[in-house]
Amino acid sequence: MLARLSIRDIVLIERLDIEFSRGLAVLTGETGAGKSILLDAFALALGGRGDAGLVRHGAEQGQVTAVFDVPKTHPASSILTDNGLDDTGEMILRRVQFADGRTRAFINDQAISVQTLRAVGAALVEIHGQHDERALVDAATHRQLLDAFAGLEKEVAALSELWEARRGANAALDAHRAGMERAAREADYLRHASDELKALAPQDGEETKLAERRTAMMQGEKIATDLREAQEEIGGDHSPVAALSAAVRRLERRGASSPALVEPAVRAIDTAINALEEADQHLARALAATDFDPAELERIEERLFALRAASRKYSTAVDGLAALAAKYASDVALIDAGAEQLKVLEAAAGEADRRYAAAAEKLSAARKKAADKLNRAVNAELAPLKLDRARFMTEIVTDAAAPGPQGIDRVEFWVQTNPGTRPGPLMKVASGGELSRFLLALKVVLSDRGSAPTLVFDEIDTGVGGAVADAIGARLARLAGQVQVMAVTHAPQVAARADQHLLISKDTLDKGKRVATRVNMLAAEHRREEIARMLAGAEITAEARAAAERLLRAATA
């Protein structure tokens, strides 16, 4: 419920703070005192359209803050959670209107979009008036209200799940059929391509691995050639080792006669021979390490050629050939096994259709039964509201060919204002005064279901008086037993039934240079005086005070 409303610098309101309680609160005052300004400011805090003209003359900005006590289970709390906002149980909606036309919106002092503020505001407050088109007169909400009246929320949620299952089953069937049709058009090509790629058996990353191996082997081939040539020079047919060994033997035979001349040369040659033999061993080990196989290199070249040829043929990267092969194989399998799978998917989609259709028909029947009950309840409220010749009806159009997540029904509230006239949609047929009373009757019936916790009625008693105004007041009081109700009224019969009575008036300030709207919470004696004014007009008589006293006593009887 609305706990506090604070307004700063909005039109004629400089500073205003109002505390609200449960029950029925009425706002009264002379015409032009500022009642509509108060509601416009409240609507701004709920996400209504901003307007630079709302800012008080001379101020740079205006501000409206509405504080609500909201249980954690209320739908508005879910909106906060979905938008990542803190929910402390107390919701503070604040709107700042700048003189240049800009606005800013906040919930619990966290900046938000106006759209989010409007969604939260709509969940917390409904504003009803003769020309208001946002609440019950919106046909888009009528099915939801009927479901709430009948207690069908669980059935609607279950049907929504069946709708999603049905949509998923039909989507799978449509995708399979499309795949089969595509595969059938390309059957010969697909089979050939699938067989060719299956024989090729490409692997992910294979090209990179083969190219790296080929590069390593080609580098090894160049090194091996140089190693073999070096080994041939050292240890082959032209090796100097044999000639050097023979020379050493000849020198050793001559060494006995001239050792001083021969031995240094022999030692040097022996060292050279040993170095050459050691080099030959190193070369042999190096050749073994290159591990070069010309046949393997040839196989790698052939494999790379085949992969790259397939890449060009199928217009895809070599690394994409494996995925393409899997796709073609899947398409061929779809052709071969698609008929059986099609039967399975058709059966699943058919079962999902049947389950949804059965639940939708059952829900539709429950709605029609509930509609009769709703019609009787609303029509029972019309006679005291001077609509005894009118008739309320719930129009349900059922179309199984146009299903949706909430069923196969289109629900709209219709009225017939007089016998013999053609019934039609509530908003189009009822006049302003009739509309407000129809809405009140409907809201009384729906008070404990599908309602925002705070309801505002703006002059719904316009053009009526006496017994009708008293009937309106009685129904507003009944409604206030279920939800918080605020009513702007000119009817003393309505004002007499209030739990809170707020008087809207204008004060002249600065020696008549400007005026400001103020709100006073009226105590018992002042309430009687205000109701007497509403009865008598400008001059309050003793008879008017006595009549006001009788109204107040009757309201509490």
KAFENVEN-V624378 format. One record per residue. RES is the residue in one letter. PSI is psi as a letter, one per 40 degrees, with the letter a starting at -180 (999 if undefined). Layout:
RES_PSI / RES_PSI
//
This chain:
M_i / L_h / A_d / R_i / L_h / S_h / I_h / R_h / D_f / I_h / V_b / L_e / I_h / E_d / R_h / L_h / D_h / I_h / E_h / F_i / S_a / R_i / G_a / L_h / A_h / V_i / L_h / T_i / G_i / E_i / T_h / G_e / A_d / G_e / K_d / S_d / I_d / L_d / L_d / D_d / A_d / F_d / A_d / L_d / A_d / L_e / G_e / G_i / R_h / G_i / D_h / A_d / G_e / L_d / V_h / R_i / H_h / G_e / A_i / E_d / Q_i / G_i / Q_h / V_h / T_h / A_h / V_h / F_i / D_h / V_h / P_i / K_d / T_e / H_i / P_d / A_d / S_d / S_d / I_d / L_d / T_d / D_d / N_e / G_f / L_i / D_h / D_h / T_e / G_d / E_h / M_h / I_h / L_h / R_h / R_h / V_h / Q_h / F_i / A_e / D_e / G_e / R_i / T_i / R_i / A_i / F_i / I_h / N_f / D_e / Q_h / A_h / I_i / S_i / V_d / Q_d / T_d / L_d / R_d / A_d / V_d / G_d / A_d / A_d / L_d / V_h / E_h / I_h / H_h / G_i / Q_d / H_e / D_h / E_e / R_e / A_b / L_d / V_e / D_h / A_d / A_d / T_e / H_d / R_d / Q_d / L_d / L_d / D_d / A_d / F_d / A_e / G_f / L_e / E_d / K_d / E_d / V_d / A_d / A_d / L_d / S_d / E_d / L_d / W_d / E_d / A_d / R_d / R_d / G_d / A_d / N_d / A_d / A_d / L_d / D_d / A_d / H_d / R_d / A_d / G_d / M_d / E_d / R_d / A_d / A_d / R_d / E_f / A_d / D_d / Y_d / L_d / R_d / H_d / A_d / S_d / D_d / E_d / L_d / K_d / A_d / L_d / A_f / P_i / Q_i / D_h / G_e / E_d / E_d / T_d / K_d / L_d / A_d / E_d / R_d / R_d / T_d / A_d / M_d / M_d / Q_d / G_d / E_d / K_d / I_d / A_d / T_d / D_d / L_d / R_d / E_d / A_d / Q_d / E_d / E_d / I_d / G_e / G_a / D_d / H_e / S_h / P_e / V_d / A_d / A_d / L_d / S_d / A_d / A_d / V_d / R_d / R_d / L_d / E_d / R_d / R_e / G_d / A_d / S_d / S_g / P_d / A_d / L_d / V_d / E_d / P_d / A_d / V_d / R_d / A_d / I_d / D_d / T_d / A_d / I_d / N_d / A_d / L_d / E_d / E_d / A_d / D_d / Q_d / H_d / L_d / A_d / R_d / A_d / L_d / A_d / A_d / T_d / D_f / F_h / D_h / P_d / A_d / E_d / L_d / E_d / R_d / I_d / E_d / E_d / R_d / L_d / F_d / A_d / L_d / R_d / A_d / A_d / S_d / R_d / K_d / Y_e / S_f / T_i / A_i / V_d / D_e / G_e / L_d / A_d / A_d / L_d / A_d / A_d / K_d / Y_d / A_d / S_d / D_d / V_d / A_d / L_d / I_d / D_d / A_e / G_d / A_d / E_d / Q_d / L_d / K_d / V_d / L_d / E_d / A_d / A_d / A_d / G_d / E_d / A_d / D_d / R_d / R_d / Y_d / A_d / A_d / A_d / A_d / E_d / K_d / L_d / S_d / A_d / A_d / R_d / K_d / K_d / A_d / A_d / D_d / K_d / L_d / N_d / R_d / A_d / V_d / N_d / A_d / E_e / L_d / A_d / P_e / L_e / K_f / L_f / D_d / R_e / A_i / R_h / F_i / M_i / T_h / E_h / I_h / V_h / T_h / D_g / A_e / A_e / A_g / P_i / G_i / P_d / Q_e / G_a / I_e / D_h / R_h / V_h / E_h / F_h / W_i / V_i / Q_h / T_d / N_i / P_h / G_e / T_i / R_h / P_i / G_i / P_i / L_d / M_d / K_d / V_d / A_i / S_i / G_d / G_d / E_d / L_d / S_d / R_d / F_d / L_d / L_d / A_d / L_d / K_d / V_d / V_d / L_e / S_d / D_e / R_h / G_f / S_i / A_i / P_e / T_h / L_h / V_h / F_h / D_h / E_f / I_e / D_e / T_h / G_e / V_i / G_a / G_b / A_d / V_d / A_d / D_d / A_d / I_d / G_d / A_d / R_d / L_d / A_d / R_d / L_d / A_e / G_e / Q_d / V_i / Q_h / V_h / M_h / A_h / V_h / T_i / H_e / A_h / P_d / Q_d / V_d / A_d / A_d / R_e / A_i / D_d / Q_h / H_h / L_h / L_h / I_h / S_i / K_h / D_i / T_h / L_i / D_f / K_f / G_e / K_d / R_i / V_i / A_i / T_h / R_i / V_h / N_h / M_h / L_h / A_a / A_d / E_d / H_d / R_d / R_d / E_d / E_d / I_d / A_d / R_d / M_d / L_d / A_d / G_a / A_d / E_h / I_h / T_i / A_d / E_d / A_d / R_d / A_d / A_d / A_d / E_d / R_d / L_d / L_d / R_d / A_d / A_d / T_e / A_999
//
